[in-house]
Amino acid sequence: MFYETGAGDGHRAAGLAHNPLNALVVPRPIGWISSINADGIANLAPYSYFNLVSSVPPMVMFSANGPHAEGGAKDSVQNIRDTGEFVVNFVTAGLMEAMNLTSAPAPRAVDEFTLAGLDKAPSRLVRPPRVAASPIHLECRLHSIIELPGDPATGQPNHVVFGTVVAVHISDELVEDGRVGSVKARPLGRMGYFDFTEIVNRTELLRPHWPLKP
Ligand SMILES: Cc1cc2nc3c(=O)[nH]c(=O)nc-3n(C[C@H](O)[C@H](O)[C@H](O)COP(=O)(O)O)c2cc1C
């Protein structure tokens, strides 16, 4: 199968009813982004166009596509632009349903922590609260927001938000012999369509030295 993406719907000519791209780049980590608006109301939403993009200094990104239900940029982008801070909460398997609830296209004034019945924990260096039930959090300060072309049908540009990680919280239960047990955390990954996956195993592979040993 081959198709040219064209306006983003080239897959249809190839006989695919749904855009397969999100099913190709898998699994994607989910950045569950908490922020506050200028009035201090908390906001929480999952973003799977999310990743760690550098480690020294530590930086993350997420990409918001499409408009908010009430028009304009999504709340996370607007809040972070206004306040300069956010937290990345990690989604573990037990938090899947709550995470999904926080993706509802709720009015701007809705606090999705309350909507999903999630307790808040205070952050140490930034104002947005953390999801208390999540075992890992990255406190972040805004670095920059890049505007990308959006879907011409909406006229809304996409926004990629870059943040510097200024503090890290890790549940002590996940730490053993100085290492974090990624499998123990049972992180949730996003796949295509409405599919998710859970990390349940790992394989260790050390990097090669130079010259290569035969
Ligand atoms: C698992 C999951 C991943 C998502 N990833 C993204 C994403 O990467 N970018 C995006 O724009 N929307 C994504 N969404 C949809 C947003 O969460 C949704 O539009 C939400 O209402 C945005 O909230 P906000 O306006 O409070 O920022 C995702 C939804 C789910 C359930």
The ligand as a Gaussian input file, in Angstrom:
#p B3LYP/6-31G(d) Opt

LIG

0 1
 C       -5.083000       9.518000      25.138000
 C       -5.384000      10.845000      24.513000
 C       -4.379000      11.543000      23.860000
 C       -4.628000      12.796000      23.274000
 N       -3.612000      13.435000      22.647000
 C       -3.823000      14.657000      22.099000
 C       -2.754000      15.347000      21.462000
 O       -1.609000      14.899000      21.418000
 N       -3.028000      16.572000      20.926000
 C       -4.282000      17.126000      20.990000
 O       -4.455000      18.245000      20.491000
 N       -5.303000      16.495000      21.595000
 C       -5.097000      15.276000      22.170000
 N       -6.124000      14.632000      22.799000
 C       -7.413000      15.330000      22.951000
 C       -7.336000      16.353000      24.104000
 O       -7.066000      15.693000      25.335000
 C       -8.677000      17.103000      24.207000
 O       -8.846000      17.902000      23.049000
 C       -8.795000      17.963000      25.445000
 O      -10.116000      18.424000      25.593000
 C       -7.855000      19.146000      25.425000
 O       -8.020000      19.798000      26.662000
 P       -7.607000      21.300000      26.965000
 O       -8.422000      22.201000      26.041000
 O       -8.039000      21.415000      28.398000
 O       -6.141000      21.446000      26.759000
 C       -5.928000      13.364000      23.359000
 C       -6.956000      12.655000      24.007000
 C       -6.690000      11.407000      24.574000
 C       -7.791000      10.654000      25.272000

